[in-house]
């Protein structure tokens, strides 16, 4: 799911959000900073997908579990601003639908792992 989200962010976000941003009338400085921030998120999505997949295929240890738990909390908290913006502005910002389940599934997987041990 994390890898899917990374590709969706890279391709869909570029088409729906970044390209219109670059065509807008905001300053070049603002375009550069917002585009840079957008691609930092893309890098984070791919990097965390790598960490999660690597952890799933390797031996599981306590340190790895703590790292994954931190990522899970990060993903759950990352969805909160999109819910808040949706309520505050009266729009639907659906990004939380992809971010929060990654964290929830990670926590469920870690819980299942601890039960099996």
C-alpha positions in Angstrom: 0.0 0.0 0.0 2.9 2.4 0.8 4.5 1.7 -2.5 1.2 2.2 -4.3 0.8 5.5 -2.5 4.3 6.6 -3.5 3.6 6.0 -7.2 0.2 7.6 -7.0 1.9 10.7 -5.4 4.6 10.8 -8.0 2.4 10.4 -11.0 -1.1 11.6 -10.1 0.1 14.4 -7.9 2.4 15.7 -10.6 -0.5 15.8 -13.0 -3.2 17.1 -10.7 -1.3 19.4 -8.4 2.3 20.2 -9.3 1.7 21.0 -13.0 -1.2 23.4 -12.3 1.0 24.9 -9.5 3.8 25.5 -11.9 1.4 27.1 -14.4 0.0 29.5 -11.7 0.9 33.1 -11.2 2.7 32.7 -7.9 6.3 33.7 -7.7 9.1 31.5 -9.0 10.5 31.3 -5.5 7.1 29.9 -4.2 6.9 27.5 -7.1 10.4 26.2 -6.4 9.8 25.8 -2.7 6.4 24.2 -3.0 7.6 21.8 -5.8 10.6 20.9 -3.7 8.5 20.2 -0.7 6.2 18.1 -2.9 9.1 15.9 -4.0 10.5 15.6 -0.5 7.2 13.9 0.4 7.6 11.7 -2.7 11.1 10.7 -1.5 9.8 10.0 2.0 7.0 7.8 0.6 9.4 5.7 -1.5 12.0 5.5 1.3 9.5 4.4 3.9 8.1 1.8 1.4 11.6 0.5 1.1 12.1 0.3 4.8 8.7 -1.5 5.3 9.3 -4.0 2.5 12.9 -4.6 3.7 11.7 -5.2 7.2 9.0 -7.6 6.0 11.5 -9.8 4.1 14.2 -9.8 6.8 14.4 -11.2 10.3 12.3 -9.2 12.7 13.9 -7.8 15.8 13.0 -5.4 18.5 14.8 -2.4 17.0 13.1 -3.0 13.7 9.8 -3.2 15.4 10.4 0.1 17.1 11.3 1.7 13.8 8.2 0.4 12.2 6.0 1.5 15.1 7.4 5.0 14.7 6.6 5.0 11.0 3.1 3.8 11.7 2.5 6.7 14.1 4.0 9.1 11.5 1.6 7.9 8.9 -1.4 8.0 11.2 -0.5 11.6 12.3 0.2 12.6 8.7 -3.5 12.0 7.9 -4.7 14.3 10.6 -3.9 17.6 8.8 -5.9 16.4 5.8 -8.9 15.6 7.9 -8.6 19.0 9.7 -8.3 20.9 6.4 -11.3 19.1 5.1 -13.4 20.1 8.0 -12.0 23.6 8.3 -12.4 24.5 4.6 -15.4 22.4 3.9 -13.6 20.4 1.2 -12.6 16.8 0.8 -8.9 16.3 1.0 -8.7 12.5 0.5 -5.0 12.0 1.2 -5.7 10.6 4.7 -7.5 7.7 3.1 -4.1 6.4 1.8 -1.8 7.6 4.7 -3.7 6.5 7.8 -4.3 2.9 6.6 -0.5 2.4 6.1 0.0 3.3 9.7 -2.9 1.2 10.9 -1.8 -1.8 8.9 1.7 -1.5 10.2 0.5 -1.4 13.8 -1.7 -4.4 13.2 1.2 -6.3 11.6 3.4 -5.5 14.5 0.7 -6.6 17.0 0.3 -9.9 15.1 4.1 -10.4 15.1 4.3 -9.9 18.9 1.4 -12.4 19.4 3.2 -15.0 17.3 6.4 -14.6 19.3 
